Amino acid sequence: MGILDRWSQRAAIPVEYVNDDSLILGQTFANESVTVRSSVRLVPVWAAVQLVAGAVGSLPLHVYRTQPDGTRIETPKHPIARLLDSPNAFMDGGELLEVAMGHLLLWGNAFLLKVKTGDKVTELWPVSPHRVKVDKDKSGAPYYVLDGTKGPFTSRDFVHIRGLSFDGLVGLSPIQMARQGLGTYAAVEKYAGKFWANNATPGGVLTHPSRLSPDAAERLRAQWQASHGGTGNASRVAILEEGMKFEPMSIPLEDAQMVQQMELSTLNVARLFQIPAHMLQTNANGSSLTYTTTAMEYEHFVRFTLRRWLARVEKSLMRDPDLLSTNGLGSQFSLQFDTTDLTRGDTKTIADINLALFNAGIVTRDEVRADLGRGPIEMVADAPVDAPQPASQPTDSAT
């Protein structure tokens, strides 16, 4: 029996799903249908989702225990730490978090199915949000229906991570919120593809000295398209007969601005996901980039974009009753991403900070080496005062 099949015998319930509008998006003003799955075919959306989800998935997620004096100690042997490091037989912790983050960025919701042995969670599996419907019971607690027939499930079965929400029950899909802009980008991309596929170069108007019948005009059009249509026939030499003339036409201004329109759409995608434009390789706003401005934008990305998502994932996992309870013994433990690699700065800055901390006596030499990923130096003192003093040399006494 499969992992999900063990719940298949539960009775399904009739429910008016509160998140249908985030899944069936329909036509836009540009007459393009935008769905979550179609949106990731747009290069800027795919790049933005990979960037943020990949960054979150690459960060270590540690479990800490809070001591009575308020200090925190990492506890890598905690069962939840092991579960998050290896959530199932086919994925590591980074993969699971990357998939969950991708679901959050696209659907506004991420669902992790909990597989239990007794009361202990032994596996976590990502479930695509398009398979899950959410509603609330009479007490206001959320419940979930899987694939339209399996359920109801509760928070004892799913970890639900939400994005921005109107009601605190279901997260809003960023793709839904930006569907009109994404529809415009899809229309421009389709137009550009058809422009190059159907471009009959040399472009212009064919004129004939006499009147052509409709059938003759259609045959002439078909012959011209077959000889000069498409990128494979671009710039072929045209042979004109019977006194025909070719009058070239310039590319319309709106066609020449396609590139600028696509750059602007890429900039809007960067705004949608709160990513600095240069990280999507676009600079449609025309501002000049320097090392200082790039560093400031990167810091803004880490502090205001990534930090928000990291906190959302941390707190969603911590409030789960089967992972880290908020009461009793479980309240001593917490989860936190290690963002050191994202915030440590360049090599010179790291060296200057470590040297200043060491000289101030805040850290030891081996702690600095551990931060750099190196082992301790044996037989070397950690502080100048602990350094062994040179043995005194015997003096020659006068005899």
N, C-alpha and C positions, 0 to 999 in steps of 0.2 A: 504494500500500500504506500502511495506516495506521500510526501510531506503534507500537501494540501488536501489529499484525499481523505485523511482521517477526520476532517470536519464535514465531508460531503453529505453525511447522513443527518446533519443538523437541519431542522426545519427552516426553510426560507420564510421571510416575513414580507408583507406588502409595505412599501415605504415610498414616500415622495422624497427623492434624493435632493439634497440641498446644493449639490455641487455639479449638477448637470450642465449648467451654463458655462462652466470652466472647461468642459470636455468637448462640447459640440459648439464650435465657434462660428461656422458658416461663412457666407460671403462678406466681403468688405466693400467699401465704396469703390475700390479699384477693380471690383468684380473678380477678385481672387479669393479662393477659399483658404483660410489660415487655420491650421490645427497645430497641436503641439508637434506631431510627427512631421508635418510638412515644414514647420518653421526651422527645424534643425538642418534642413537642406540648404538654408540660407547661410552662406559662409560666415558672416559676422555673428549670427546667433550661435553656430557651432563653435566658433573660436571663443566666444565669451563664456559659454557653458564649460568648455574644456578648461579654460583658464581658471575660473573660480573653483569648479569641482575638483580639478587636479590639484590646486593649491591646498584645499581642505583635506583631500585624501592623502596628501604627502606629509601632513603634520602628525607627529606622535600624539596620541591621546592617553594621558596618564591618570591613574587613580591615586588619590592622596588621602592620608588619614590625618585628621586634626588631633593633635595632642592636647592634654588638659591646659598646657600653658599657651595654647594658640598657635604653636608652630605646626607646619605641615610636613609630613614625610611621605615620599612616594612609596607605594606598596605594589610592586609589580607582580607579587604572588597572589594578590587578591583574585578570587574567582571571576569577578567581572572584568578585571584587567586582562586575564587570559581569554575570556570570551570575546572581548573587543579586539584583541590581537588576532584571534583565529575564530571568527564567528560561525563558520561552517566548513565543511570538508572541501569546498571548491573556491573559497574566497578568503583573502586575508583582510585584516581590519581596514587597511587603506582602500582596498577595492570597494568594500561595503560602504564606507563613508563617501567615496567618490560617486557611487551610484545614487546614494541617498541625496547627496548634494545636487546632482543632476536633476533628480525628480523635483527637488524644491525649486530650482531655478526655472524649470519648465512648467510644472503643474502647480507649484506653490504648496505641495504636500509631499511628504515621504512616509512610507509605511514599512515597518520592519516586523515581520512575522516571528513570533517567539515560539520555539519548539522546546517543550519541557520534558524533563524526566522527574515525575513527581511534581514538586513545587519549584524545582530548580530549572532555570533557563539554561539549556545546553547548546542551542543554536539560534542564530539570527539570520533571517533571509529577507532580502528586499523584495517588495511586491510592487509592480507597476501601478501608479495611482489610477490609471484608466480602468483598472479592474475593481477598484474599491469605491463603494458608495457610503456616504456618511450621513447619519441623522442622529437625533437625540430622543431619549425615552421621556416618560412623563416627569422623571426627576431632573431632567436636563443633562444627564450624562450621555456622552456620545456612544454610539454603537455602529458597527460596520457590517456591510454585506459584500461578500466577495463573489465576483462574476455574476452578480444578479440573482443568485440562487442559494449560495452558501452563507449561513449565518443564522442569527446575528452573533457577532463577536464583540468583545469589549476590550478595554485596556489591558485585561489579563492575557489577551491574545496578540495584540498589536502594540508596537511603539509608534505613536503618531507624532511626527514633527511637522509643525505648521509654519508657513511664512506669514506675511501680513494678511490679516483677516478682518472682515467686517463684524463677524459675530463671535470670534474666538473658537469656532467649531471647525471651519474649513478654511484653509489658506487660499488666497487669491492667486490665480495663475498670472505671472508676468506676461506670458504670451497673449492671454486674453486681454489684459489691460492695454497692450500695445498692438493689437491685431490690425488696426487701421494703418499704422505706420509700416508694419511688416507686410501688409497686403500691397502697399505702394511699392515697397522694395521688390517684392515678388513680381509685380507687374512690370517694373523697369527691367528686371533681370530677364523676364520672358521676352520683352520687347527687344532687348539687346540681342538675345539669341536669335530671334526671328529676323532681325535686321541683317545680321551677318549671314544667316542661312539663305535668305531670299534676295540678298543684294545682287542685282544684275549689273555688274560692273563691266564696261563703262556705263554709269547711270545717266539717264537722260530721256529724251523723247525722240521716237522715230517718226519721221514725216515722209509721206509718199506723194508724188506729184499728181496722182489720180485718186479717184475715190475707190476705197476697198469695201468689198462686201463684208458683212459681219463674219461669215465663215473664213474669208481670207485674212481678216484682221486677227481672228482668234488663232489661226494657224501660224501667222507671223509672230504673235506673242508667245506661243508655245515653243516655236523654234528658237526665238531669242532667249527665252528662259532656260531652255535646255543647253544652249551654247555658253551662256554667260552667268546663269544663276548659281549661287552658292560660292563658298570660299575657294573651292577647288578650281573654279573657272574664273577667278578674279584676274583682271587685267589681260584677258585673252584678246587677240586682235579681231576686230569685227570687220566682216566683208559685207558691203551694202550693194544691192542690185536695183535695177529699174529706176535709177535716179533718186533712190531714197536718201535722206539726210538724217544725221544724228545730231541732236542739240543737247550737249551735256548740261546737267543740272548740279548745282552745289548741294552739299548736305544741309538739310534744314538746321536752323539754329538749335531747335529742341533736341535733334539727334546728337549734335556736337556737345550738348550739355549732359548727356547720359552719364558720363564718367563722374561729373560733379554731383549729379543726383544720387548716384550709388555711394559716393563718398559721404554725402550728407546722411544717407540712410544708415551707413555704418556708424557714423557719429551718434545717431539716435539710438542705435542698439547699445553702444557704449554707455549712453545715458541711462537706458533702461536697466542695465545690470550694474550701474554705478562703477564703471571701469574707466580709468584714464584712456583717452583716445589713442595715445601713442602705443598702449599695450595691445590694441587691435590693429596696429600698423596703419592708422589713419590720422590725418591732421586737417580735417575739413574746415576747422575754424580759422586756419591760417596763422595761428600763433607760432612763434619761433620756440624751439626746444633747446634748452641748455642743460648742463649736468645738474644745476641747482633745481630748476623747475621739474626736471624728470624725477629727481630724488624726492621732491616734495609731493609730487603726484603719486609716487609709489608709496610713500608713507601714508598718504590719505587713503589709498586703496587698502592697505593693511589695517589701518585704524578704523575706518568707517564702513568699509565694504566687508572685508573678511571677518573682522571682529564681531560684527553683528551676526553673521551666520554661525561662527564658531560658538558664540554664546547661546544661540538658539538650539544648536545640536547638544551642547553640554547640558543645558537645563532640561531639555526634553528627555534626555537619558536619565538624568538625576531624579526627576520626579516620578519615573516609572516605578510602580510598587514592587515589581519583580527584580529590578536591578539594584538601585540604591534607594532604600526607603528614607523618607524624610523624618521618620520617628525612630526612637530607640537606638540600637547599635548602628544601624545604617546611616544615621545622621552624622556620624563621625567621618564618613567618607565623602569625597567629592571627585568630580571629573574636571580636567582642564587640559586644553590643547597646549602643546609646547611650541610657541611661536619664535623661539630663539633664532632659528635659522633665517626667519624672515625679517627680523629686526636688528640683527647684529651689525649691519653696516659693512663697509669695505674693509680690506685687510689692515690698512693703516689705522683706521678708527678702532678696530678691534684691539690692535696692539697697544694703542695709546690708553684705552680704557683698562685693559688688563694690567698694564704697567702701573697706572695710577692706583688701582685697587690693591695691587700687591704692595706698593710702597706705603700705602696708608694702613697696611696691616689688616685689611678687610678679608682678603683671600690669601691662601698659601700658594706656593709655586706649583704644587701638585694639583690644586684645584684649577689653576689656570691651564695646566696641561690637560686635565680631564675635559675642560670646556673646549679645548682644541682637538679632542679626540685622541690624545696621546696618554700613554701610561706614565706612572710616577717614576721619578728619578731616584734610584736607590743611593743611599749614602750621601745625599745632598740635603743640607738643612733647608727648612722652609722659611726661616727668618734669620736675618743677620745675627741676632743675638744668640741664636742656637748654633751658629756655625762653630765647628771645632777650632780652638785656638792652636796656632802652630806651637809645637813643642819648643821649649827654651833650649838653646844651644849651650852646651857647657863652655865655660870660659877658661882660657889658659891661665892657671895661677902661677905666679912667679915663684920659683923655687930658690 
